[in-house]
Amino acid sequence: MAAARKLLVFALAALLVCSMMSTSEATKTIDYSPLEKGHKKHDPPKAGPGEANPYNRGCSPNQRCRS
């Protein structure tokens, strides 16, 4: 029981140390420039012509697939 408690305390301490080390200057500030007036939205690129996933029945008879 004591060994499990020591392991739990060690794991929590390690997690705390790692979380302190992972914060950087970039994560401390939020960029609000996309919320400014007149900012253009970037639309995702449009898909080309045709279906994204054309229908396929699976194996054709000349491929000798198992049924």
Secondary structure as UniProt FT lines:
FT   HELIX           2..22
FT   HELIX           25..28
FT   HELIX           33..35
FT   TURN            37..38
FT   HELIX           61..63
//
